[in-house]
Every structure is written in structure tokens, then in C-alpha cells.
């Protein structure tokens, strides 16, 4: 009987212990979690090492280099002295600098900053869903970069718009057997250059001094960043030192080749 009472007491104690409150179990996870959308992070992630940005950074350097041609020149021209009723022709060589109005894009960091700002605005206004966020972000980023840099309008052209030209050359008139030195400087007007010239001809017994002008059409010989240039020109030289004694004006046409050697 004592053993039976002991078993009853132990059973009662065990029931009381099992009935004591314990820690509540964690609530079940929600059936559907809300997707957090961060457009800034999406665009900035695409901007890191963007191949389009790197490609345009290289294009910026190439365009900047193509805008300047500098190096030795060689050429020939033929012309006529109206008062003397005499034709002559010459060979020329010298040094020249030609600068063109080729659009040069801003640096890659500025391009990235502009593109990120525009792409963020477009992505926010597009109200993307979780299922197409990455695809839409990529499309908007690519379209924005192309728009900012104007990729379709920066192709190299055979005839670029000139900005300015400077040259120093030596001319040898073959029939007259006369040496001349010439300085020329010009500015671009549309697709041609209008240049002023000053020359000294080592004539006998006294040197002759000329001033004049030339109209030049420039043709780029290569689409590469370092491009040599062929200049086709017409020129008028007016003798200013001995005009009261004789009219030695000269009118000519020629071609000059600048070898871009920088």
C-alpha cells in the first residue's frame, strides 16, 4: 500500500510539472515576403565597370586625338603671273598644325554620373515588378548611356569641320628658280578654311614680299585617331614691295599633304 501511495504522489507531481508554462514557439513564417526594391543599388551595380562606359572612354580619347593633326607637310602647286603672262609651278615642304571641330565627349566619370542620374529617374517611373527588375534596369541603363553619349553621331568622317590651321613652309618655284618662305594661318568656316598668308621670295636684285589668302578643303585620309590630312587649296598672292614698278601677283591651285606624326 505504501508503494501504491508513493506512485500516486509521483504521478501527481509529474502532471503538475508538465503543466508549468514554458517559452512560446516562434510564429510561422509569412506565406509571402515583400520584395524590397532599391533602384539606386540596381543602377549603380550596372554602372560598375560598365563596358559601354569603358568603350566611350576609349572613344573620347580617340576623338580628342583625331581633332589634332600635326607634322611635316609636302605638296605642289601651279599658278599664273597675269601681268607677266607666265605660268609657274612649285614644290613645297614645311610643318603644319590643323585642328578640327570634332566633338569630344566628357570623361568617363562625368558620363557615368549623368547616366546614373537619368537611369534612376527612368527606372523609378517605370514602376518595375520583382520578376523583371534586373532585365528592366539593364535595358534602361543601356538606353540611357547611349542617349547621353550620342554614340550614333560620333562616327569618323572623311571631311571634318576645321577649327584653325597654322603652317610654315618653303616653296621652290621651278620655272622661275626662286625660293620662297611662307607663313599661313586660318580659321574654319563650315567645311573649309580661310587663311591669310605672308611670303618672302628671294628674287634678284631685291627680295619680293607677298601677302594674300587661300581657301582650303581638308580631307582626312584615315578614320583612325592619328589621321594625316590632304589639303586642296586655291591661293592668291599679292606682291606689296614693288607694286609701283611691276605687278608680280600670282594666282595658283595646289595640294598639300600633312603627315600626322605626333
BELHURA-V284141 format. One record per residue. N is the residue number from 0. SS is DSSP state (@ for helix, = for strand, . for the rest). PSI is psi in degrees with one decimal (NA if undefined). Layout:
# BELHURA-V284141
N SS PSI
N SS PSI
This chain:
# BELHURA-V284141
0 . -40.5
1 @ -41.3
2 @ -38.3
3 @ -43.3
4 @ -39.3
5 @ -39.6
6 @ -37.2
7 @ -40.0
8 @ -44.6
9 @ -38.9
10 @ -38.5
11 @ -42.4
12 @ -41.0
13 @ -38.0
14 @ -39.2
15 @ -41.8
16 @ -39.3
17 @ -21.7
18 . -4.8
19 . 140.7
20 . 141.3
21 . -168.0
22 . 137.4
23 . 139.9
24 . 149.8
25 . 147.1
26 . 153.2
27 . 147.0
28 . 149.0
29 . 149.5
30 . -37.3
31 . 121.2
32 . 144.9
33 . 129.9
34 . 126.9
35 . 131.4
36 . 121.4
37 . 93.3
38 @ -34.6
39 @ -44.9
40 @ -38.2
41 @ -45.3
42 @ -42.3
43 @ -31.3
44 @ -38.7
45 @ -29.4
46 @ -23.2
47 . 121.2
48 . 37.7
49 . 126.2
50 @ -31.9
51 @ -43.0
52 @ -45.0
53 @ -39.0
54 @ -41.3
55 @ -31.3
56 @ -41.2
57 @ -40.1
58 @ -34.2
59 @ -45.6
60 @ -43.0
61 @ -41.5
62 @ -39.9
63 @ -39.1
64 @ -38.0
65 @ -24.4
66 . -12.4
67 = 127.1
68 = 127.0
69 = 137.7
70 = -169.6
71 = 153.1
72 = 150.0
73 = 144.2
74 = -171.6
75 = 152.3
76 = 160.2
77 = 150.6
78 = -166.2
79 = 136.1
80 = 103.3
81 . -45.6
82 . -37.1
83 . -7.0
84 . 49.6
85 = 132.7
86 = 157.0
87 = 162.3
88 = 161.1
89 = 160.7
90 = 151.3
91 = 151.8
92 = 152.4
93 = -150.3
94 = 144.9
95 = 154.1
96 = 128.3
97 = 129.9
98 = 134.7
99 = 154.9
100 . 61.7
101 . 124.8
102 . 124.5
103 . 123.6
104 . 156.5
105 . 169.0
106 . 165.1
107 @ -34.5
108 @ -42.6
109 @ -40.1
110 @ -43.9
111 @ -41.8
112 @ -44.7
113 @ -44.3
114 @ -40.6
115 @ -44.7
116 @ -47.4
117 @ -39.3
118 @ -38.5
119 @ -45.4
120 @ -42.8
121 @ -37.8
122 @ -39.5
123 @ -42.5
124 @ -20.5
125 @ -15.6
126 . 61.7
127 . 156.8
128 . 164.1
129 @ -31.7
130 @ -25.3
131 @ 18.0
132 @ -51.5
133 @ -43.9
134 @ -43.3
135 @ -40.7
136 @ -42.5
137 @ -43.5
138 @ -45.0
139 @ -39.7
140 @ -49.1
141 @ -45.1
142 @ -39.3
143 @ -43.7
144 @ -44.5
145 @ -39.6
146 @ -43.5
147 @ -43.3
148 @ -9.9
149 . 51.4
150 @ -30.7
151 @ -12.7
152 @ 16.0
153 . 23.8
154 . 147.2
155 . 142.5
156 . 152.4
157 . -39.2
158 . 104.0
159 . 157.1
160 . 122.2
161 = 151.6
162 = -53.5
163 = 158.0
164 = 145.7
165 = 137.5
166 = 150.2
167 = 125.7
168 = 163.6
169 = 132.6
170 = 142.0
171 = 108.3
172 = 117.5
173 . -42.6
174 . -42.8
175 . -15.1
176 . 48.7
177 = 137.9
178 = 142.5
179 = 146.2
180 = 143.6
181 = 136.4
182 = 138.4
183 = 145.3
184 = 136.3
185 = 167.4
186 = 152.2
187 = 137.7
188 = 106.3
189 . -121.0
190 . 10.0
191 = 167.7
192 = 133.5
193 = 116.2
194 = 145.7
195 = 148.0
196 = 152.3
197 = 130.3
198 = 153.5
199 = 124.7
200 = 127.9
201 . 74.0
202 . 166.7
203 . 130.4
204 . -15.9
205 . 152.6
206 . 151.6
207 = 143.3
208 = 131.9
209 = 143.9
210 = 156.2
211 = -158.0
212 = 162.1
213 = 149.2
214 = 126.8
215 = 136.9
216 = 126.3
217 = 133.2
218 = 117.2
219 = 130.4
220 . -4.2
221 . 149.8
222 . -1.5
223 . 163.6
224 . -41.8
225 . 103.2
226 . 125.8
227 . 161.4
228 = 133.8
229 = 124.9
230 = 123.7
231 = 125.3
232 = 154.2
233 = 143.9
234 = 147.2
235 = 124.7
236 = 130.2
237 = 119.3
238 = 126.7
239 . -11.9
240 . -37.8
241 . 35.6
242 . -27.7
243 . -16.6
244 . -42.7
245 . 146.0
246 . 109.7
247 . 31.4
248 . 150.5
249 = 134.6
250 = 129.6
251 = 171.9
252 = 143.7
253 = -174.2
254 = 144.3
255 = 138.2
256 = 121.3
257 = 120.6
258 . 111.0
259 . 107.7
260 . 3.9
261 . NA
